[in-house]
Amino acid sequence: MLTVRLSPELEARLNKLAKRTGRPKAYYAKKAIAEFLDEQEDYLIAVSRLEDQLPSISLDKVVKRLGLER
């Protein structure tokens, strides 16, 4: 369980979005937290690679490895 205090402005925006879409406020709070955590974890991986001075991987190689070739 988590309790979060929002500024009145954020609370109003969240209420408006929830009413407009018919989804609960908790749905959007969970999505926002999950996205933030994903971004922070990716950032920490990148910082770690820089600190360890690991070789960079070109975008072309990443695309090929993931099978995303156009």
C-alpha positions as CSV (number, residue, x, y, z in Angstrom):
1,M,0.0,0.0,0.0
2,L,1.3,3.4,-0.9
3,T,-0.1,6.9,-0.1
4,V,0.9,9.8,-2.2
5,R,0.2,13.5,-1.6
6,L,-0.3,15.4,-4.9
7,S,-0.3,19.1,-5.4
8,P,-3.8,20.5,-6.1
9,E,-2.8,21.0,-9.7
10,L,-1.7,17.4,-10.2
11,E,-4.8,16.1,-8.4
12,A,-7.1,18.2,-10.6
13,R,-5.4,16.9,-13.8
14,L,-5.6,13.3,-12.6
15,N,-9.2,13.7,-11.7
16,K,-10.0,15.2,-15.1
17,L,-8.2,12.4,-16.9
18,A,-9.9,9.7,-14.9
19,K,-13.4,11.2,-15.5
20,R,-12.7,11.7,-19.2
21,T,-11.5,8.2,-19.7
22,G,-13.6,6.3,-17.2
23,R,-10.5,4.7,-15.7
24,P,-9.7,5.0,-12.0
25,K,-6.9,7.3,-10.8
26,A,-5.0,4.3,-9.5
27,Y,-4.7,3.0,-13.0
28,Y,-2.8,6.1,-14.1
29,A,-0.7,6.3,-11.0
30,K,0.4,2.7,-11.5
31,K,1.2,3.3,-15.1
32,A,3.2,6.5,-14.3
33,I,5.2,4.7,-11.6
34,A,5.9,1.7,-13.8
35,E,7.2,3.9,-16.6
36,F,9.3,6.0,-14.3
37,L,10.9,2.8,-12.8
38,D,11.6,1.4,-16.3
39,E,13.3,4.7,-17.3
40,Q,15.4,4.9,-14.1
41,E,16.5,1.3,-14.4
42,D,17.6,1.8,-18.0
43,Y,19.4,5.0,-16.9
44,L,21.3,3.1,-14.1
45,I,22.3,0.4,-16.6
46,A,23.7,3.1,-18.9
47,V,25.6,4.8,-16.1
48,S,27.0,1.5,-15.0
49,R,28.2,0.7,-18.5
50,L,29.9,4.1,-18.7
51,E,31.5,3.8,-15.3
52,D,32.8,0.3,-16.2
53,Q,34.1,1.7,-19.5
54,L,32.4,-1.2,-21.4
55,P,32.5,-0.9,-25.1
56,S,29.5,0.8,-26.7
57,I,27.1,-1.1,-29.0
58,S,26.1,0.6,-32.2
59,L,22.5,1.0,-33.1
60,D,23.0,-1.1,-36.2
61,K,24.2,-4.0,-34.0
62,V,21.4,-3.7,-31.6
63,V,18.8,-3.6,-34.4
64,K,20.4,-6.8,-35.9
65,R,20.6,-8.6,-32.5
66,L,17.0,-7.9,-31.8
67,G,15.8,-8.8,-35.2
68,L,14.4,-5.4,-35.9
69,E,16.0,-4.9,-39.3
70,R,13.9,-2.7,-41.6
